[in-house]
Amino acid sequence: MATEDGLATAFLAALAGQPTDRIEMQHPAGQLLIEAVVPDAEQEEAIQSRLNDAAGVILVTGHIDEAGLESLRRLRQRLPANRKLPQAHALHREQGRAEFKLSCPSCGQKLWVGDAQEGRPGRCPGCRQTFLIPSQARHLAASLQLDDDVPIRVQFRGDTATAVALVHELAARLAARISEMESRQKNMTMRIVIDGDAAKWPDTRPH
């Protein structure tokens, strides 16, 4: 899913090496079918059905200013709450861009900050307040309160290696979740099922 038109298909194009809205990939966890899902009010029911059937989701966003973060929050609210789908995040950038957009934590002014400025104090030209400049991934994780193990990667347009790595990280989380669920089920004490009419079996319980 993507917060802006074209980002989901751009991510899939990087995976496939050509424009597409769906792709199949082999993974040790099994066959993966990856589809682009873009919010569309006219196809709301069909989109929600695809999300309900999904085993995991990659959320693609271009900017993490307050408007971009709010779009991401709305997308995450559409995910099936009862299933807690494994997630990964792709921070889309055009080739060669070494900066990203965020909002001033004091006044909300949209700001461009550079990757090389991470960890340095920056002053907002709007309100003149100073704040410590985060990395793009760290700012996203903190703003959405993501778990530490949620994969987040900056992915430049056409960067196949990063797109593939993100898919494999998500698939690994999915495989680990399935393994955990199977382990929990094996540790549960369940009642045995007897085929046939139970009344025909002798009662061997002590009286």
Secondary structure, DSSP 8 states (H G I E B T S, - for coil): -BSSTTHHHHHHHHHHSS--SEEEEEETTEEEEEE-----GGGHHHHHHHHHH-S-EEEEES--SHHHHHHHHHHHHTS-TTT---EEEEEEE-TT--EEEEE-TTT--EEEEEGGGTTSEEE-TTT--EEE---HHHHHHHHHT--TTS-EEEEETT-HHHHHHHHHHHHHHHHHHHHHHHHHHHHS-------S-GGGS---S--
